Amino acid sequence: MTSRNWLALLCLVAGVPLAAWGFASGSLLAGFAGLALVLVFWFLVWQWIAGASRPMGAEGKIRPAANAAWSMKDEPVKQGDTHK
């Protein structure tokens, strides 16, 4: 796990009890601090989800095919060349 993952987990583990205790005991400052930690957790999770959809490095780039299908439109279909 990366340091951002640990930070997100720490924000969740510390934020939920702090917010619950703060709002239950009437200490709004502690409650809002815990709520802020939970929101930081959601922000980090959202960044992780958005980053997971992006390709990484050169292997994620889309390369054109060596023989594009449009150039093969006049070629007959190869018989017996099936992949199972």
PyMOL commands that set and color helices and strands:
alter all, ss='L'
color gray80, all
select helices_A, chain A and resi 3-25+28-52+58-60+69-72
alter helices_A, ss='H'
color red, helices_A
deselect
rebuild
show_as cartoon
